[in-house]
Amino acid sequence: QVQLVESGGGLVPAGGSLRLSCAASGRAFSEYPMGWFRQAPGKEREFVAAITQSGSSTFYGDTVKGRFTISRDNAKNTVYLQMNSLNLEDAGVYYCAADPGGSFSNPNAWAFWGQGTQVTVSS
């Protein structure tokens, strides 16, 4: 079992930046990939980013490439999402996920989820 707790969400103006964190507990953190998804009201959960166990490889959804950066600190059992140049379409609840059993971009592949943190972007 893996428990995930997100933090760092909030209200940010368009063009601004925000850094999300996700603290993991339970199984050894370095054993599994980590990911971020987001969900806006009335929309499906969308893949944002993923990172492999060591952090050597990262993957991004097309809408965030070049603006968001995922990273992890295995000593702190924490994964981060640095979000820059935020726009209105980036608003939503951001979820941390752990231990995918298949494609990183498929939310159904991920075994463990956090409760989410709200990101609101103002115009």
Secondary structure, DSSP 8 states (H G I E B T S, - for coil): -EEEEEE--EEEETT--EEEEEEEEES-GGGS-EEEEEE-TTS--EEEEEE-TTSS-EEE-TTTTTTEEEEEETTTTEEEEEE-S--GGG-EEEEEEEEESS-TT-GGGEEEE---EEEEEE-
